[in-house]
């Protein structure tokens, strides 16, 4: 655009000099923030390496026996299942606090398929029952007596017919006979001490499964997706095609869609007035309907107010006022609405000339996938980089209960001497080293860098698209004067010159988001609190920071557009964008609401079309997945369109303020857009002149 303009008259050269040199002589912006961002990324990589060095995801994937060994791994490769000596011990409330049953656990090859006691098996020591029973012992008991075996907890006191669950645990095979719970088709079982009811196992099984439910759900979803991934892919491709068709049609139907939408809004309010009027008339002779709202007073059941005529009269007045306001606003803003429609058409033309922009969200999605995957993997490795902690578990009162112990020398320790029946069992993963003490800070750093990097990737996409569409607007002869590869050129400029500005804007947003996360955490902790003032204050803070995040996202978006156009630093671009928008605040409101509503209708239309096509073909869960994916695809395509509209709008406002349409300062907008702009300016001048005369 600059080269083409410079080949023109001297006046044109003077006019475009600012724009040209902002493109041809760009410098690096916000260098300090760029350096800070690079250092933060290097630190993030260091945290990842540290986590990957110390972490072990097997701690959350595979079950762990009482000695901290992984079932199905290493020397226990052929023993993938975890067996509990006494499932009823899992009914203890301590299980919910420590996520560990206070009973020995061993890795086994398969779950027991028969019910018997240790006494019965030892009585048949020459038979196969004893050999079968010993496979569920922690160690070979040899020729020790039953009391000695139980005291040393070498073998379980009983075996119950069990079956493996998807979490690789052996759980009793519970069933039902009428309303009675059974285990192995029996209503009772022998625990080696006395006869118990099968229902006694239920509480233990519930506590033992609390930490596995999420994993089972995830595995079920994964299995469903592996069986139907190709159908999901086909349906999502259909959503892509429909989205592309909608964007193409928007170029020709934008005006019709906007005015139809406006007429529908007016019709809805008119219908509301008619409906309320009918209700008001029908209640004329109803007993008790003519009392006033003041006489009725406050009623906890709001449906009572619907039986009062004055309520419907209030509705009629409110709807009529809103209807009149809407009509008056439409009369005075009709030219601005026309500009909004023309900008949407212009955006369709710009997207048509930069078709590669429609597929840029795929690149953004790819980068976001890397950021999310790195954060998730690092978080898992950090959470599993602790060491196994063993604690004293005892069935009776013990002064050393829940104290940390060392299993290798526990039998010779004072703890064992003071509590002969105690056990040193694996409890959880933790540690006392400096690294383990600062794990919480490393996790916080991981979350904060995740927000920063994710916002940076989003900002890079916004600036890249803004630069590509701005090159379309400022081209004197569209599309001949556009760069050969506008999207690639814009991406290169953004990374080469404006990484610091992108990092600056995304850092501000990341700080606000991390504060919101902390507020949500505090709110979660205060759910059981009775302090009403604290809850109210926290609710206000959450609301304020939510609004602040929305405002910062809006300002960042427009600041990136100004950076892409002029190459200034982030703060100056944000200031220029803010004042430019404030000088055109009515246009901003009209364009923003019209565009948002049209694109929202487009998303619903695409999702609805996919739903109608597939509603009789697939199950609800599968259909729900496809619909969510279709909405995300439509959102990805329309986000490009929305970015194009915002960029062209800022360029349009700049064009009107910098130029006057003369030979020396010509407008860069298209003839259609210029016609609507002149009509708007003429209307504004007439209104101002009449106001001055009054």
Secondary structure by P-SEA (a helix, b strand, c coil): caaaaaaccaaaaaaaaaaaaaaccccccaaaaaaaaaaaaaaaaaaaaaaaacccccccccccccccccccccccccccbbbbccccccccccccccccccbbbbbbcccccccccaaaaaaacccaaaaaaacccccccccccaaaaaaaccccccccccccccccccccccccccccccccccccccccccccccccaaaaaaaaacccaaaaaaaaaaaaaaacaaaaaaaaaaaaaaaaaaaaaaaccaaaaaaaaaaaaaaaaaaaaaaaaaaaaaacccccccccccccccccccccccccaaaaaaaaaaaaaaaaaaaaaaaaaaaaaaaaaaaaaaaaaaaaaaccccaaaaaaaaaaaaaaaaaaaaaaaaaacccbbbbbbbcccccccccccccccccccaaaaacccccccccccccccccccaaaaaaaaaaaaaaaaaaaaaaaaaaaaaaaaaaaaacccccccccccaaaaaaaaaaaccaaaaaaaaaaaaaaaaaaaaaaaaaaaacccccaaaaaaaaaaaaaaaaaaaaaaaaaaaaaaaaacccccaaaaaaaaaaaaaaaaaaaaaaaaaaaaaaaaaaaaaaaaaaaaccccccaaaaaaaaaaaaaaaaaaaaaaaaaaaaaaaaaaaaaaaccccccccccccaaaaaaaaaaaaaaaaaaaaaaac
